[in-house]
Each structure stands twice: as C-alpha cells, then as structure tokens.
Amino acid sequence: MDHFYFIRHGETVWNVENKICGATDIELTERGHEQAIETGKNLLEKGIHADIILTSPLVRAAETARHISEMTGIPMQVEPRLIEQNFGRYESTPRDGKEFHEAKKELASRFGTGESMLQVAQRIYNLLDDIKAGDQEVILVAHNGIVRIIESYFREMDNETFSSCGIRNCEIKRYDFPG
C-alpha cells in the first residue's frame, strides 16, 4: 500500500492532568469518547476509506478505534506492536518535565524499567514495512510516542525535533510511503 492514516487516541484523565500515560492503561474521558465519535464522522465527511483499523491494545486507543469503527463500519483489529512505549520511571510524571524531554533524546535508554526508543522503533518500523508491503488500506489508532517513531521513519530529525514531536488527541494524519 502506498499510504496509511494515523489517529491518536482521544483525551484521557492523565492527558488533562499533564501526566505521561505510556504503557499505563488509562481510560478515555467523556470528552475523549466524544472526540473519537467526531473523528469517525470526520473520516466519513472527508471520504477517507480503509479496509481495517489497527489499534493499540491499550484501552484509550482501543475505545477510540471502537467508536471510529462503529461510525464508519471499518472493522478493527488489535495490533500489539502499536502499544505505547513503556516510559519506565517517567510513567505518571509531568509530560512537559524538562528531565523527561531530555531523556527522550537518549535513544537506547530504557528509563530504568521501560522500553528504549530503539526497541519501539524496531517494532513500529517492522509494522510500517508490513503495511507498505500489504494490499490493505489501513488506519492506525495509537499514541503520541508511536507517532514520534512514525515521523522518524518518514523524515530526517535531530534529537530535539524528535523529542518535541507530537500530535493532538484524535488528530488524523496521512503518511505516504516514498517511491
């Protein structure tokens, strides 16, 4: 396939509280559910079609994908490789903390008990290669940390750009494979 779409999950309580969710399974807020329903409507209005929605197994993404699936009729499937990065000691700490911002530049660090950016990149790059080689139109529903890795797959980034990269809740982004 020559492209795919990425959607970040709807708002969570920890998003509102400015906390890093990471691999911690945090529910959507009421607003997050509403955002997901609106995103499904938005896909229909824009004429965006897909064969399948692949979602992270974490509840905030799976619920977002469920709402989108119900609105659009596109079937969904859990894709374990889309789980958010485990940020180890930074889970539940402030998202805008200076220490965390700097730590995201340490690509081989596992943050004590978590997962390194390199480990996440391996599974996400492999997934993107599978999508490119496949014949299905795909929508991915996942997390901010995952979109950071996807961005690095498609463009040159220095450590500061990588560390600062992100996407809004329920933002829809299209990615086109080169060549």
N, C-alpha and C positions, 0 to 999 in steps of 0.2 A: 504494500500500500504506500502511496506517496505522501500521506499526511495523517494526522490524528488530532483530536481535541483533548485538552486538559481542563478539568474543572477542580478547583479547590473546594473542599467541604464547606458547609455552612458554619455560621458562628457558633462557638462553644462558650461555656461559662469561663473557661480559662482564657479564651481569646479576650473576653470582656475584662477579665482581671489582669490581662497582660502577662500571663504565665505561659511558659513553654510546655506544650502538651506532649510532644514527642511520641513515644510508644505507649504512654499512659492513655487508657481508654476513656475518653471524656465525651459525654453526651452533647448533643446539639441543644442550644437554647430554643425557645419558641421562635425567636427571630430567625435562627438557623434553619428550622423546619420551613418557615415562610420563604426564606431565601432560596432553598432547594426547589420548592414548588415553583417559584417565579423563574428559576433557571430553566426548569422543564418547559415552561411556557415560552421563555425567551428562545430556546432551541427551536421550538416549533415555528415561532414568528420569523426567525432567521432562515428557516428552511434547512437547518442542519440535520442531516440524517446519519445514522450509523447502524451497523449490524449488531453491535454489542457494546455494553458499558462494562468496563473492567474497573473494579473498585478495591480499595484497600479493605482489609478485614476489620479495621477499627470502626467502632460504631458511628463516629461522627461522619466518616466517609460513606460507610455502607448505608446509613439512613439518608444521606444526601442522594446517593445513587438510586435508592429505592424510590424516593419521591420523583426523581427525574425519569426513572423507568416507568412509573405509573402515569406520569404526564405525557410521555412520548410514545409509550408502547415498545421501547427498545429494551430487549432483555438484558439483565445484568448478571454478572458473574464475579465472585470474589477472586482476586489475583493477589496471592500472598506477597509477591515481590513489591507491591505498592504500599506496604505498611510504612508508616512514618519512621524515620531514623530514631533509634533509642539514644537520647542525649545524655544518658547516664546521670551524673551528679547535677546536671542542669535542668532535669525534668522538674517542673513546677516553679522554677525560678523566673525572675522577670525577663521577658522576651527582649527588652531593649537594654539589658545589662551589658556594660562595657566588657566585662570579663567574657561573657558568652559570645559577643560579637567577635572578639579577638580569637576565642577558642575555635570558632568555625573556620578559621584560616589554617588551622592545624589539621591537614587532611588525613593524617594517619592516626590522630588521637581518637581513643575510644571513650574519652570523658570519664575515665575510671571504670565504669561498669556497662558502658553503652556500645555503640557501633560507630566505626570511623566513617568519614565521608567516602573514603576509598571503597569500603565494603558496600556502602549504599550505591555508589556509582557502578560497581560491578553488577549488582542485581538489576538496577534500572537500565543501564546500557544494554544488558542482555535482553531485557524486556523490549526495549525500543528496537533492537535488531530483529527480534521476533515479529514485532508489529510491521516493520518495514518489509520483511520477507513474506509476510502473510497476505491474504487477499480479503481481509475484513476491514470495513470502516469501523474505527474504534474511538470511543470516548473513555478517557481515564478519569476517575474521580479519586483524588488522593489529597496530598498535604503540601504545605509550604516548603518543607525541606525537600520533598520529592521534586517540586518544580525547579528548585535551585539546581539539582543534579541534571534535570532535563535541559535546562538552559545551558549548562556546561557542555552537554552533548552537541548542542547546535551552534555554539559561538565561543569565540576566544574570550576568556575572562581572566582578569588578575584576581588575586586573593581578596582584595577589598570589594570588587564588584560581586564576586561570588558570595561573600559574607553578607552583603547588603541586599542580595536578590530576593524577590518575593512576589506574591500575588494576593489579591484581595479574596475574601471569602466569596465563593460561588462565581468568581470571575471565570469566563470562558476564554480559552486561548487556543488558537490553532498553531500547529507546528507542521512545517513542510520539510520532508526529507530532501536533501540536496541531490541533484542529478536525476 
